[in-house]
């Protein structure tokens, strides 16, 4: 048996493989890829058969849930359309402050 690792099968500095690209695929890239897949189906809102992406199908499902009375689905749709409502907090506090005034004079004065 030869020596390990076999030097004749290793890449030298001059002899490197072509198109050696490391790809770091993010979750967002993977999700976008699958959400863009199209499927022929009947649109439940208008009854017409059309090509819909997986993302569109998911949105239609959420709309259907909201129409059937799912309050969480309705709230999510409204939040996406109009933005989440800002929460306000009332504070009733008695705050006392002691203010100390410091004056700085120039040396000429």
C-alpha positions in Angstrom: 0.0 0.0 0.0 1.1 3.5 -0.8 1.4 6.5 1.5 -1.7 8.2 2.7 -2.8 10.6 1.4 -1.8 9.8 -2.1 0.1 12.9 -3.4 -0.5 11.9 -7.0 -4.2 12.4 -6.7 -4.1 15.7 -4.8 -4.4 19.1 -6.4 -1.2 21.1 -6.6 -1.1 24.9 -6.4 -0.9 25.1 -10.2 -3.5 22.4 -10.9 -6.8 23.4 -9.3 -10.3 22.2 -10.3 -12.3 24.5 -12.4 -15.7 26.0 -11.3 -15.0 25.2 -7.7 -17.6 27.5 -6.1 -18.8 27.0 -2.6 -22.4 27.9 -2.3 -23.9 28.8 0.9 -27.7 28.5 0.3 -29.8 30.3 2.8 -33.2 29.3 4.1 -34.7 32.3 2.3 -33.3 31.1 -1.0 -34.6 27.6 -0.5 -38.1 28.9 0.5 -38.3 31.3 -2.4 -37.4 28.5 -4.8 -40.2 26.2 -3.6 -42.7 29.0 -3.1 -42.3 30.0 -6.8 -43.3 26.5 -8.1 -46.5 26.7 -10.1 -49.4 24.3 -10.0 -52.6 24.2 -12.1 -55.6 24.4 -9.9 -59.0 26.0 -9.6 -58.9 29.4 -7.9 -61.4 29.0 -5.0 -62.3 32.7 -5.1 -63.3 33.0 -8.8 -63.7 29.3 -9.8 -61.3 29.6 -12.8 -58.5 27.1 -13.4 -55.2 28.9 -13.5 -51.5 28.4 -12.7 -50.9 29.5 -9.1 -47.6 29.6 -7.3 -47.3 27.8 -3.9 -47.1 31.3 -2.3 -50.4 32.3 -3.9 -52.0 29.0 -2.8 -50.9 29.7 0.8 -52.3 33.2 0.7 -55.6 31.9 -0.8 -55.8 29.3 2.1 -55.3 32.1 4.6 -58.0 34.1 3.0 -60.4 31.1 3.0 -59.7 30.6 6.7 -60.4 34.3 7.4 -63.7 34.1 5.5 -64.7 31.0 7.5 -64.3 33.0 10.7 -60.7 32.3 11.8 -59.9 35.4 13.7 -56.1 34.8 13.7 -56.0 34.5 9.9 -58.1 37.7 9.6 -55.8 39.6 12.0 -52.7 38.4 10.1 -54.1 39.6 6.8 -55.1 43.0 8.2 -51.7 43.4 9.9 -49.9 42.7 6.6 -52.1 45.1 4.6 -52.2 48.0 7.1 -49.3 47.3 9.4 -49.5 46.3 13.0 -51.2 48.7 15.3 -49.1 50.6 17.7 -49.6 49.9 21.4 -49.9 52.8 23.7 -49.2 52.6 27.4 -50.5 55.1 29.9 -48.2 56.0 32.7 -49.3 57.9 35.8 -46.3 58.7 37.9 -45.2 61.4 40.3 -41.6 62.3 39.4 -39.6 64.8 41.3 -36.4 66.3 39.9 -33.6 68.2 41.5 -31.9 70.4 39.0 -28.4 71.6 39.6 -27.2 74.4 37.5 -23.5 74.7 36.7 -22.1 77.8 35.2 -18.7 78.0 33.5 -17.0 81.3 33.3 -14.1 82.2 31.1 -10.8 83.1 32.9 -11.0 86.6 31.5 -14.2 87.5 33.4 
